[in-house]
Structure formats: C-alpha cells, structure tokens
Amino acid sequence: MLLIGFAIVLFFIFRLDIGKTTEKQICHNSVVMKSRSDGFVGALNCKTNYLCISGGGKCEMINPTSTVKVDSNNREEIMKAIADEMADCWWMFSEYYSPNVEIVFGNLNCAICSIVRFDEKILEKEYIIGYREFLEYLARTNKDESQTYFTYLYNSPNLDEFINRGGVLNTELENSNILDDDEYAILTGRRGRKSAIYPTYLKSSQISFFECKDFVTEA
C-alpha cells in the first residue's frame, strides 16, 4: 500500500511539473514565514531566476534557469513574458513588506528576482519598445479576471495618476527602451519599515539608481 501511495504521489508530481516552480515557491514560502515570525526566522531562501525570452533561439551571455518561448513577431507576447515574470516577483516578495520583518533603517534592501535576456531572433527584429509603452501595456492588459498587471503590481488603477504622484517613471526611464542586447533585471526593494519600491523593469546598469545596500536574493 505504501508503494502504491508513493507511486500515486510521484505521478501527480510529474503531472503538475512542480520542478519548474520549485525555486519560486520555496522563495515565496520563506518570505511568508519571515513575515509572520516576529524576526526569529533566518535569511530568506530566494534565488535570482535567469530568464531567457526566446523566439526560437538561444540567449547569449546567460545560462538560463528558465526559458519562455514567444513568437518573435509578436511584441505583445514579448511584453507578456516580462509582465508574468514581474508578477511572479511581486507574488514572491509582497509579504516582505510586513512590519514584522526587520530592515536596517535607511538602507535600501533589494531582491533581484530575475536577470533577463532576449535571443537573437527577437533582437534581430530591432523592436523599439519604450518604457512608457510597456507600462501602458501593463495598464490595459488583464493579469486575471479581476485586475490588470498594473493594478496587481502597483496597487493603482490609473497609470497617469500614478506617474504624476511620483510612481515608477522618471525622465531617465521615460526616454529609454526596454528591448536591446543588454541584460535586464526585475527587482523589488524596501527601505526601513514602511516605504517600498515595487517590482519594476530596468537595465541592470540602472540598479544603482535605487542605491541598493543589501540584497536578500542569492545569485
């Protein structure tokens, strides 16, 4: 009976393909435990995901831990792959902003959820996707039946109102594109007990813009 039971468990594990989500689930669980522990749980068990967004080829200069295949001729599929990864980042770390989690006051603690690259089939299209255009995609595209990606990530239904009150878009980012041959990072961060910078999408060279002092993710 034990062998039969074990075989049934294995069957459902393989059917559910749990391996693809294990690291994100482990991270999410460790964040939940940390947020509910009054500070008595150790470091988070979270690793950076190395994502290749592929139109059928390989991503250079990265050893991907996950790959998302898209139609290289479809800009919205490319943006959806980014949006889904951002949503995963927020799902993993949203409870890290619990007042129970002790953060050194004044230091910006960052989690680099993902490093992202695109394959040559996407890059050869020479798309120009502006940062503002991508935010507009998040604002008009449903993540699920109840909300858009933008509402889920930024807890705001209105893009322009959010930008006007000091949201994620500054002059440097507004004039930049999010699709070229550079490496990108999806990250979130928190300073002190209350303030937070929500998941966003940046060139990795711009991580310094957030002045991260400590990192809670492993490379």
N, C-alpha and C positions, 0 to 999 in steps of 0.2 A: 504493500500500500504506500509505503514511504517513497519507493522508487517511482511509482505511478504519479504520486503527488509532485515529486521533484520534476518529472518529465513534463507535467502539465504547466508548472511554473516556467520552465525553460521555454516551452512552446510560446507562452504569452510574451515572454521577454523578447524573443526573436520577432514575433509578430508585431509588437509595438515598436521595435527598433530603438530601444531605450538608449543604446550606446551613443546615438547622435546627440542626445540632450543631457547626458550624464553630467558633464562638467558644469553646464549652466544650472542644472538642478541642484548640484552639490553647492554651488556658489549661493544660489537663492536660499537654500536651507540654512547655510551658515550665517547669512545675513539676518534671516528671521530669528535664529537662535540668539545672535548677538543683540538684536534689537529688544529682545524680551528677557535679557539676562541680568539687567542692572549692572552691566560691566564685568561680570565674572567669567564670561567666555573668552577664549583666546583670540588669536588673529583669524581673520576671515579666510576661508578656503576657496579663493577665487583666482582663476587663471585667465589671462588675456586670450581671446579667440583670434586666430589668424585666418581671416576670411578671404577667399578668392571668389570674386564675382566673375563668372566665366561665360563667354559667348560660344564656348566650344573648344577653347584652347587652354593654355596654362598661364598662370600669373608668374611673372618674373620677380626675382628678388624676395620671394616669400616661400616658406614651407607651410602650406595651409593646413590647419587643423579641421577646417570645414570649407566646402565649396558650394556655392549656389549657382546653378545653371540658369541662364536667361537667354532670351532672343536678342542678339546683339543689335538687331534693327529696331528694337522696341525700347525707347527711352524710359517709358513708364515702368517696364519690368525692371530696369536697372535701378530706378528710384525706389521701387517697392522692395528690392533686395536690401537696400540701405535702410529703408524705413523699418523693415522687420527686425534687422539687427539692432537698431536703436531701441525699438520696443522691447526686445529681449534684455537690453542693458537696463532699461528702467524697471522692468519686471524683477530683475535680479537685485537691484540696489535701492528700490524706492523705500524700503523699510530701514535702510541705513540712516535715514534722517530722523529716526526715533530719538527723543530726548534722552533715552537710556544709554545711547551709545556715546561713550566719552571721546571727544575730539579735542586735541590741544587747541586752546583758544588762539585765534589769529592765524593759525596755519590752514592752508587750503589742502585738504586731503582728497586725493583723486583716485578714481578707479578707471583704468584703461580697459574698457570692456572688449574692444576689438581693434585690431590693425587690419586695414582693408586695402586690397589691391585689385586692379582690373586686368583681364587678359588682353592679349594683343588684338583679338578680334573686335573687342569693344573700343580699344584705344585707336585703332586704325580708322574708325568712323569719324574721329575728331569732333565728337559732340562737344557743344558748349552748353553746359547746364549750370546756370548761375545759382548762387546760394539762395537768393530770393525766390527763384523759380522752384527750387527744391522745397523751401518752406511752404510755398503756395500749394505744392503737391501734397504735402503733409496735411494742410488745412482742408483740402477738398476731398481727400481720399479716406474712406472708412477703413478703420482697423478691424472693426467688428460691427455688429448690428447697432450698437449703442453709441459709438463715438468714432471720431476721426483719429488719425495718428497724432495730429497736432494737439487735440484735446487731451489725449492719453498722456503724451509726453510733457506738455507744458501746463495742463490744467487750465486752459484758456480756449474759448471757442472762436475768438476773433484775432486773426493774425496782425492786422494793422494796430489794433488797440494794444496788443501785447508788445509790439515793437516800440510804439510811442511811449510806453511806460518803462522802457529800458530792458526789453527782452533780449533774445539771443543775437539779434542782428546789429552789428556795428558797421561803421564805414568801411573798415578793412575787409570784413567778410562780405558786405554787400557788393563790393567791386570784384570779388573773386569768383572763380568757377570751382566746382567740386569734382570735376572729372578731367583728369590728365594722367600723366605717367608717374605721379608722386604717390607716396604712401599716405594713407589717411588713418585717423584714429577716431573711434567713437568712445566718448568718455563722459563721466559724471563726477561731480565733486561737491564737497561740503566744507564750509568754514565755520568753526565754532558749533554751537548747539542748534542754531535756528536757520541760518542762511544756507542756501544750496544753489549750485549751478546744475541745471538739468542736463540730461543726455543731449549731446549735440554732435555735429559732424564737422571735422576740421582737418586741414593738413596737419600731419604730425609735427611739422616745424612750428606750428602755431600753438602747440600745447603750452609753451612758455607764456602765452598770453594770459593764461589762467594762474600763473605763478604757483604751480603745484609744488608743495613742500614734501608731502609724504604720499606714498602710493599703497593702496590696500590690495592691489592685484599682483599676482606673480606673472612674470614674463612667460 
